[in-house]
Amino acid sequence: MAFGSPASDADVPAFLERVTGQAPSEAAVAGLCARYRAIGGSPLLRVTRVQAERLRRELATAGVGPVTRVEIGMRHSPPFIATALERLSHARVDQIVALPLTPQSSPDRDEYFEAIQQASNASNETVPVIPCGAWHDDPSFITALASRTAACTRRFGGREVRVLFTAHSLPSAGAGTDIYVSQLQATAAAIAKTAKLPATHWQLVFQSIPPGAPGNWLGPDLLTTIPAICQPGTAVVVVPIQFVTDNLETLYDIDIVARGVAKSAGVAFARVRSLNTSRYLVEALARTVVIALS
């Protein structure tokens, strides 16, 4: 299960309404359309389909069940979670494992499980649904990001480099936010240790607060942190640790906006590549499913 993204400009109004729970303004629609056009459209669905097929093969190799199907369910765009549940029901599966493609526990992650429960209730589905736990400390996940982080930092030679581990911000007072932050810190610390980063040269930051969002949100913010801690002539490496698949938050918020902030501050910039269809990610996902079934 993943967040979802509009397939075209025509899908943006419905997508925004599902995300926010209200009809979007023309300005909001135009702004989101412009951001998607700037990245050439989101690759989320295309990449997720490849992830699903590679996960199916990995699970078959691991001997999980006589027949394993992997269906994609998106929260806010087709194919929806309810559609995935319907397909599995028609296939007469014995049990369903619900796997959100986000490593850390969070209020947003919980909404995936709520969505599949609602779909199950609406369809009178009786097949048991097994939720997967967090996989923020999976060894394959940590190893893959640590290797890519170390490679990025080496690109800058002897230049001073700061590493910023970034995740989507949430309202700071939300239920379950403390667990989210704790697991993000654990992920960042494990990657930093594996990549042998000096303790003074990395930190956890947050990003992508919706424009005009009320209340206090988790910080510090990625965009204000870059010029605050990096001097002209130094370098910054941004490591997404909650986004495993490229989407608007990586391709626009980091690659375009954050890169622009760094350039204005005279700071060299690099972003660690998302895991996308990496075999390490597939290993982590398969292990998470096996653990849920054990």
C-alpha positions as CSV (number, residue, x, y, z in Angstrom):
1,M,0.0,0.0,0.0
2,A,1.2,3.5,-0.9
3,F,0.0,7.1,-0.7
4,G,-0.9,7.5,-4.4
5,S,-0.5,10.3,-6.9
6,P,-2.5,11.7,-9.8
7,A,-1.9,10.2,-13.2
8,S,-2.6,13.5,-15.0
9,D,-3.6,17.1,-14.5
10,A,-7.2,16.1,-14.9
11,D,-6.9,13.8,-11.8
12,V,-5.5,16.5,-9.5
13,P,-8.8,18.0,-8.2
14,A,-10.1,14.5,-7.1
15,F,-6.7,13.6,-5.7
16,L,-6.5,16.8,-3.6
17,E,-10.1,16.4,-2.4
18,R,-9.3,12.8,-1.1
19,V,-6.1,14.0,0.6
20,T,-7.6,17.1,2.3
21,G,-11.2,16.0,2.7
22,Q,-12.5,19.2,1.0
23,A,-12.9,20.6,-2.5
24,P,-9.6,22.3,-3.5
25,S,-9.3,25.9,-4.7
26,E,-8.3,26.6,-8.2
27,A,-5.0,28.0,-6.9
28,A,-4.3,24.7,-5.0
29,V,-5.0,22.7,-8.1
30,A,-2.9,24.9,-10.4
31,G,0.0,24.8,-7.9
32,L,0.0,21.0,-7.6
33,C,-0.3,20.6,-11.4
34,A,2.7,22.9,-11.8
35,R,4.8,20.8,-9.4
36,Y,3.9,17.6,-11.1
37,R,4.7,19.0,-14.5
38,A,8.1,20.2,-13.1
39,I,9.1,16.6,-12.4
40,G,7.5,15.2,-15.5
41,G,4.8,13.4,-13.6
42,S,5.1,11.1,-10.6
43,P,6.8,7.7,-11.2
44,L,5.2,6.3,-8.0
45,L,2.7,3.9,-9.6
46,R,5.1,2.6,-12.2
47,V,7.8,1.9,-9.7
48,T,5.3,0.4,-7.2
49,R,4.2,-2.1,-9.8
50,V,7.8,-3.2,-10.3
51,Q,8.3,-3.5,-6.5
52,A,5.2,-5.6,-6.3
53,E,6.3,-8.1,-9.0
54,R,9.8,-8.4,-7.5
55,L,8.3,-8.9,-4.0
56,R,6.1,-11.7,-5.4
57,R,9.2,-13.4,-6.8
58,E,11.1,-13.0,-3.6
59,L,8.3,-14.4,-1.5
60,A,7.9,-17.3,-3.9
61,T,11.6,-18.1,-3.5
62,A,11.2,-17.9,0.3
63,G,8.5,-20.5,0.1
64,V,5.7,-18.3,1.6
65,G,2.5,-20.2,0.9
66,P,1.7,-22.4,-2.1
67,V,0.6,-19.4,-4.2
68,T,1.5,-15.8,-3.4
69,R,-0.2,-12.8,-5.1
70,V,0.9,-9.2,-4.6
71,E,-1.7,-6.5,-5.4
72,I,-1.2,-2.7,-5.2
73,G,-3.5,-0.5,-3.2
74,M,-3.2,3.3,-3.1
75,R,-4.8,5.5,-0.5
76,H,-5.6,8.5,-2.7
77,S,-5.5,7.4,-6.3
78,P,-6.3,4.3,-8.5
79,P,-5.8,1.4,-8.0
80,F,-7.4,2.0,-4.5
81,I,-6.9,-0.2,-1.5
82,A,-10.5,-1.4,-1.8
83,T,-9.8,-2.5,-5.4
84,A,-6.8,-4.5,-4.3
85,L,-8.9,-6.2,-1.6
86,E,-11.6,-7.0,-4.1
87,R,-9.0,-8.6,-6.5
88,L,-7.6,-10.7,-3.7
89,S,-11.1,-11.8,-2.6
90,H,-11.9,-12.9,-6.2
91,A,-8.7,-14.9,-6.2
92,R,-10.0,-16.7,-3.0
93,V,-6.9,-16.2,-1.0
94,D,-6.7,-17.7,2.5
95,Q,-5.1,-14.6,4.2
96,I,-4.1,-11.1,3.3
97,V,-0.9,-9.3,4.5
98,A,-1.2,-5.5,4.6
99,L,2.2,-3.9,3.9
100,P,2.5,-0.1,3.8
101,L,5.5,1.1,1.8
102,T,6.7,3.3,4.6
103,P,9.2,2.0,7.1
104,Q,8.3,3.8,10.3
105,S,5.1,3.7,12.3
106,S,3.0,6.9,12.1
107,P,-0.5,8.2,12.2
108,D,-0.4,8.4,8.4
109,R,0.7,4.8,8.3
110,D,-2.2,3.7,10.5
111,E,-4.6,5.2,7.9
112,Y,-3.6,2.4,5.5
113,F,-4.8,-0.2,7.9
114,E,-8.0,1.8,8.6
115,A,-8.6,2.0,4.8
116,I,-8.3,-1.8,4.3
117,Q,-10.5,-2.4,7.4
118,Q,-13.1,-0.1,6.0
119,A,-13.0,-1.8,2.6
120,S,-13.2,-5.2,4.3
121,N,-16.3,-4.2,6.3
122,A,-18.0,-2.6,3.3
123,S,-17.6,-5.8,1.2
124,N,-18.3,-8.2,4.1
125,E,-14.9,-9.7,3.5
126,T,-14.1,-12.5,6.0
127,V,-10.5,-13.3,4.9
128,P,-8.2,-12.4,7.8
129,V,-6.0,-9.4,7.3
130,I,-2.5,-9.4,8.9
131,P,-0.9,-6.0,9.4
132,C,2.8,-5.7,8.9
133,G,4.8,-4.0,11.6
134,A,7.4,-1.2,11.1
135,W,10.6,-2.1,9.3
136,H,12.6,1.0,10.1
137,D,15.5,-1.0,11.4
138,D,15.6,-3.8,8.8
139,P,19.2,-4.7,8.1
140,S,18.8,-4.6,4.3
141,F,17.1,-1.2,4.4
142,I,19.8,0.2,6.7
143,T,22.7,-1.3,4.6
144,A,21.3,0.1,1.3
145,L,20.9,3.6,2.6
146,A,24.2,3.6,4.5
147,S,26.0,2.5,1.3
148,R,24.4,5.2,-0.8
149,T,25.0,7.8,1.9
150,A,28.7,7.0,2.2
151,A,29.1,7.1,-1.6
152,C,27.4,10.6,-1.7
153,T,29.7,12.0,1.0
154,R,32.8,10.7,-0.8
155,R,31.9,12.6,-3.9
156,F,32.8,15.9,-2.2
157,G,36.4,14.8,-1.4
158,G,37.9,16.8,1.5
159,R,35.1,19.3,1.7
160,E,33.1,19.5,4.9
161,V,29.9,17.6,4.5
162,R,26.7,17.7,6.6
163,V,24.2,14.9,6.2
164,L,20.4,15.6,6.7
165,F,18.1,12.6,7.2
166,T,14.7,13.8,6.1
167,A,11.1,12.6,6.5
168,H,7.6,14.0,6.0
169,S,6.6,16.4,8.8
170,L,3.4,15.8,10.7
171,P,1.4,17.9,13.3
172,S,3.6,17.7,16.4
173,A,0.6,17.1,18.7
174,G,-0.8,14.2,16.8
175,A,-1.3,10.8,18.5
176,G,1.5,8.4,17.7
177,T,3.9,11.2,16.6
178,D,6.3,10.3,19.4
179,I,6.7,6.7,18.1
180,Y,7.2,8.1,14.5
181,V,10.0,10.4,15.7
182,S,11.6,7.7,17.8
183,Q,11.7,5.3,14.9
184,L,13.0,8.0,12.5
185,Q,15.8,8.8,15.0
186,A,16.6,5.1,15.2
187,T,16.8,4.7,11.4
188,A,19.0,7.8,11.1
189,A,21.3,6.7,13.9
190,A,21.7,3.2,12.4
191,I,22.5,4.6,8.9
192,A,25.0,7.1,10.4
193,K,26.7,4.4,12.4
194,T,26.9,2.0,9.4
195,A,28.2,4.8,7.1
196,K,30.7,5.9,9.8
197,L,29.4,9.5,9.9
198,P,30.8,11.7,12.7
199,A,28.1,12.4,15.3
200,T,28.4,16.2,14.8
201,H,27.9,16.0,11.0
202,W,24.4,14.6,10.7
203,Q,20.9,15.2,12.0
204,L,17.2,14.4,11.5
205,V,15.0,17.1,9.8
206,F,11.5,17.2,8.4
207,Q,10.0,18.5,5.1
208,S,6.9,19.0,2.9
209,I,4.6,20.8,5.4
210,P,1.4,21.6,3.4
211,P,1.1,25.3,2.5
212,G,-1.0,27.1,5.1
213,A,-1.2,24.1,7.4
214,P,-2.4,25.2,10.8
215,G,-0.7,24.5,14.2
216,N,2.8,23.3,15.0
217,W,4.5,20.7,12.8
218,L,7.6,18.5,13.4
219,G,10.9,20.2,12.8
220,P,13.5,21.4,12.2
221,D,12.6,22.1,8.6
222,L,14.9,20.9,5.9
223,L,14.8,24.2,4.0
224,T,15.7,26.4,6.9
225,T,18.3,23.9,8.3
226,I,20.5,23.9,5.1
227,P,21.6,27.6,5.3
228,A,21.6,27.5,9.1
229,I,24.2,24.8,9.5
230,C,26.1,24.8,6.2
231,Q,28.6,27.5,5.4
232,P,29.4,28.7,1.9
233,G,31.8,26.3,0.3
234,T,30.7,23.3,2.3
235,A,28.3,20.5,1.1
236,V,25.1,18.9,2.2
237,V,23.8,15.4,1.5
238,V,20.1,14.9,1.9
239,V,18.9,11.3,2.8
240,P,15.2,10.5,2.5
241,I,14.6,7.8,5.2
242,Q,10.8,7.6,5.0
243,F,10.3,7.9,1.3
244,V,11.5,4.6,-0.3
245,T,10.0,5.4,-3.8
246,D,10.6,8.6,-5.8
247,N,7.6,10.9,-5.6
248,L,6.8,14.6,-5.4
249,E,8.5,14.9,-2.0
250,T,11.8,13.7,-3.4
251,L,11.8,14.8,-7.0
252,Y,10.3,18.3,-6.3
253,D,10.6,19.2,-2.6
254,I,14.2,18.0,-2.4
255,D,15.7,17.9,-5.9
256,I,14.3,21.2,-7.0
257,V,13.4,23.3,-3.9
258,A,16.0,22.1,-1.4
259,R,18.7,22.1,-4.1
260,G,17.8,25.7,-4.9
261,V,18.1,26.7,-1.3
262,A,21.5,25.1,-1.1
263,K,22.7,26.8,-4.3
264,S,21.5,30.2,-3.0
265,A,23.5,29.6,0.2
266,G,26.7,28.6,-1.8
267,V,26.4,25.0,-0.5
268,A,27.1,22.0,-2.8
269,F,24.2,19.6,-2.8
270,A,23.5,15.9,-3.3
271,R,20.5,13.7,-2.6
272,V,20.8,10.0,-1.9
273,R,18.9,8.0,-4.5
274,S,15.7,6.5,-3.4
275,L,15.7,2.7,-3.1
276,N,12.9,2.3,-5.6
277,T,13.3,-1.2,-7.0
278,S,16.6,-2.0,-5.3
279,R,17.1,-5.7,-4.3
280,Y,17.8,-4.5,-0.8
281,L,14.4,-2.9,-0.5
282,V,12.7,-6.0,-1.9
283,E,14.6,-8.1,0.7
284,A,13.4,-5.8,3.4
285,L,9.8,-6.0,2.3
286,A,9.9,-9.8,2.0
287,R,11.4,-10.1,5.4
288,T,8.7,-7.9,6.8
289,V,6.0,-10.1,5.3
290,V,7.6,-13.2,6.7
291,I,7.8,-11.7,10.1
292,A,4.1,-10.7,10.0
293,L,3.2,-14.3,9.1
294,S,5.4,-15.9,11.8
